[in-house]
Amino acid sequence: MEELSMLDKLSSKVSEIIHQYNNLKNENETLRNEVITLKAERQIKDNEIERLAQENANKDMEIEEIVNKIENILS
């Protein structure tokens, strides 16, 4: 009888560990997907920052050209 009780306890503990494992496995998958999503969002933002920096550099060149034309006209 005591042996059956110990076996039941062991079975219960194993079931609990399997349940915890499955919960952690699901949580890990959720976190992995979140990391992938955040990396993709970061890449989009990095691309947008690069585009805006290039656009800003182009505007600076346009301003410099306009200033040079004005200086030439005034000279």
ChimeraX attribute file (.defattr): number of C-alpha atoms within 10 A of each C-alpha:
attribute: neighborCount
match mode: 1-to-1
recipient: residues
	/A:1	6
	/A:2	7
	/A:3	8
	/A:4	9
	/A:5	10
	/A:6	11
	/A:7	12
	/A:8	12
	/A:9	12
	/A:10	12
	/A:11	12
	/A:12	12
	/A:13	12
	/A:14	12
	/A:15	12
	/A:16	12
	/A:17	12
	/A:18	12
	/A:19	12
	/A:20	12
	/A:21	12
	/A:22	12
	/A:23	12
	/A:24	12
	/A:25	12
	/A:26	12
	/A:27	12
	/A:28	12
	/A:29	12
	/A:30	12
	/A:31	12
	/A:32	12
	/A:33	12
	/A:34	12
	/A:35	12
	/A:36	12
	/A:37	12
	/A:38	12
	/A:39	12
	/A:40	12
	/A:41	12
	/A:42	12
	/A:43	12
	/A:44	12
	/A:45	12
	/A:46	12
	/A:47	12
	/A:48	12
	/A:49	12
	/A:50	12
	/A:51	12
	/A:52	12
	/A:53	12
	/A:54	12
	/A:55	12
	/A:56	12
	/A:57	12
	/A:58	12
	/A:59	12
	/A:60	12
	/A:61	12
	/A:62	12
	/A:63	12
	/A:64	12
	/A:65	12
	/A:66	12
	/A:67	12
	/A:68	12
	/A:69	12
	/A:70	11
	/A:71	10
	/A:72	9
	/A:73	8
	/A:74	7
	/A:75	6
